[in-house]
Amino acid sequence: MAAGLAEGKVALVTGAGSGIGRATAELFAAEGAAGVVVVDLNETGGKETVANIEAAGGRAVFLRADVTSEPEVAAMVKHAVDTYGRLDCAHNNAGTSGVGGAFIGFSLEEWNRVIAVNLTSVFLCMKHELAQMTTQEPLGGAHGARGVIVNTSSGAGVIGFPTLPHYVASKHGVLGLTKTAALEYAASGIRVNAILPGSTDTPMMRGYIGDNPAIEAAMKATVPTGEMGRPEQLAEAVVWLCSDRASWVNGESMLVDGGTVSR
Ligand SMILES: NC(=O)c1ccc[n+]([C@@H]2O[C@H](COP(=O)([O-])OP(=O)(O)OC[C@H]3O[C@@H](n4cnc5c(N)ncnc54)[C@H](O)[C@@H]3O)[C@@H](O)[C@H]2O)c1
């Protein structure tokens, strides 16, 4: 029988108390991870994810951390190493959709908030994750990496959306950070990639839709199949990118969107 994709690896997922992050944390555990660090601001959601993993026979710990705070991000990486001895896979996924508005008159406060949560957080997480990964030996034999990072961007990382300047700029920025770190640390045996989800049925998406069926129909209509993605479909891409089976994939911006951006 083939070993799980994450066999023996230590994984950390931010925003793992909900949606795509939760599905990814659960899949890392199901694929044999030695331990999963579940990071979120939302304590209830994060603890639920850990309970789900443990109920399925996996190992996980919850850490409440705000990924916009450098001391908390540093403590998050330290917690992974203190708990499980190393950090093999990091999914920098926490994010917010933000409140949209016309460019003219757009609030600087809202711009700064979304850039901090979606972009500065990825910079901070990578800074501290790379510092740890460069100090450890590779796992997994000939194709083993010293560490692998996957950042969550968005279809909005490659195309524009009117009224969402902050979100679009933050998700384009995540791709720039991904490519820069991928080049800088390739020779150290570390890979860095990004996933670009299309419309996915998560609590964030449900918050955006509210009780307005017209918005739900519009979100579904963005996808060629007419249906939104499921968080589990994004998790598959992340766990594969982190695995040794993706050993030649680096600096990649992988659309996982049912073909949305191909139209
Ligand atoms: N759902 C979609 O359609 C979609 C599409 C494209 C990209 N994305 C991206 O996917 C990622 C996950 O989104 P989701 O839909 O699963 O959302 P979600 O709201 O279900 O989950 C996001 C989690 O991030 C956490 N979080 C937010 N700010 C944080 C902070 N400062 N520190 C720590 N945790 C924080 C939240 O508490 C929440 O649990 C986001 O980066 C989002 O931009 C989502």
The ligand as a MOL file (V3000), in Angstrom:
LIG
                    3D

  0  0  0     0  0            999 V3000
M  V30 BEGIN CTAB
M  V30 COUNTS 44 48 0 0 0
M  V30 BEGIN ATOM
M  V30 1 N -13.7730 30.8600 -0.3980 0
M  V30 2 C -13.3940 31.3190 -1.5850 0
M  V30 3 O -14.1660 31.3680 -2.5600 0
M  V30 4 C -11.9650 31.7730 -1.8030 0
M  V30 5 C -11.5650 32.0790 -3.1210 0
M  V30 6 C -10.2620 32.5120 -3.3420 0
M  V30 7 C -9.3710 32.6180 -2.2880 0
M  V30 8 N -9.7850 32.3160 -1.0300 0 CHG=1
M  V30 9 C -8.8070 32.4470 0.0620 0
M  V30 10 O -8.7310 31.2360 0.7830 0
M  V30 11 C -8.3190 31.5190 2.1350 0
M  V30 12 C -9.2490 30.8050 3.0880 0
M  V30 13 O -10.5480 31.3170 2.8690 0
M  V30 14 P -11.8810 30.5540 3.3120 0
M  V30 15 O -12.8610 30.8110 2.2480 0
M  V30 16 O -11.5870 29.1880 3.7690 0 CHG=-1
M  V30 17 O -12.2920 31.5220 4.5370 0
M  V30 18 P -12.8200 31.2510 6.0280 0
M  V30 19 O -13.2910 32.5700 6.5150 0
M  V30 20 O -13.7590 30.1050 6.0450 0
M  V30 21 O -11.4680 30.8610 6.7960 0
M  V30 22 C -10.4620 31.8190 7.0320 0
M  V30 23 C -9.9250 31.6470 8.4490 0
M  V30 24 O -8.8460 32.5780 8.6130 0
M  V30 25 C -8.9030 33.0440 9.9570 0
M  V30 26 N -8.2060 34.3300 10.0700 0
M  V30 27 C -8.5860 35.5120 9.5470 0
M  V30 28 N -7.7270 36.4740 9.9160 0
M  V30 29 C -6.7810 35.8800 10.6850 0
M  V30 30 C -5.6410 36.3590 11.3600 0
M  V30 31 N -5.2920 37.6660 11.3330 0
M  V30 32 N -4.8870 35.4750 12.0810 0
M  V30 33 C -5.2270 34.1660 12.1170 0
M  V30 34 N -6.3150 33.6610 11.5080 0
M  V30 35 C -7.0860 34.5120 10.7970 0
M  V30 36 C -10.3860 33.1750 10.2470 0
M  V30 37 O -10.6420 33.1910 11.6510 0
M  V30 38 C -10.9540 31.9470 9.5360 0
M  V30 39 O -11.0690 30.8490 10.4210 0
M  V30 40 C -8.2920 33.0420 2.2570 0
M  V30 41 O -6.9570 33.5050 2.1110 0
M  V30 42 C -9.1480 33.5010 1.0860 0
M  V30 43 O -8.8080 34.7960 0.6500 0
M  V30 44 C -11.0580 31.8940 -0.7500 0
M  V30 END ATOM
M  V30 BEGIN BOND
M  V30 1 1 1 2
M  V30 2 2 2 3
M  V30 3 1 2 4
M  V30 4 1 4 5
M  V30 5 2 4 44
M  V30 6 2 5 6
M  V30 7 1 6 7
M  V30 8 2 7 8
M  V30 9 1 8 9
M  V30 10 1 8 44
M  V30 11 1 9 10
M  V30 12 1 9 42
M  V30 13 1 10 11
M  V30 14 1 11 12
M  V30 15 1 11 40
M  V30 16 1 12 13
M  V30 17 1 13 14
M  V30 18 2 14 15
M  V30 19 1 14 16
M  V30 20 1 14 17
M  V30 21 1 17 18
M  V30 22 2 18 19
M  V30 23 1 18 20
M  V30 24 1 18 21
M  V30 25 1 21 22
M  V30 26 1 22 23
M  V30 27 1 23 24
M  V30 28 1 23 38
M  V30 29 1 24 25
M  V30 30 1 25 26
M  V30 31 1 25 36
M  V30 32 1 26 27
M  V30 33 1 26 35
M  V30 34 2 27 28
M  V30 35 1 28 29
M  V30 36 1 29 30
M  V30 37 2 29 35
M  V30 38 1 30 31
M  V30 39 2 30 32
M  V30 40 1 32 33
M  V30 41 2 33 34
M  V30 42 1 34 35
M  V30 43 1 36 37
M  V30 44 1 36 38
M  V30 45 1 38 39
M  V30 46 1 40 41
M  V30 47 1 40 42
M  V30 48 1 42 43
M  V30 END BOND
M  V30 END CTAB
M  END
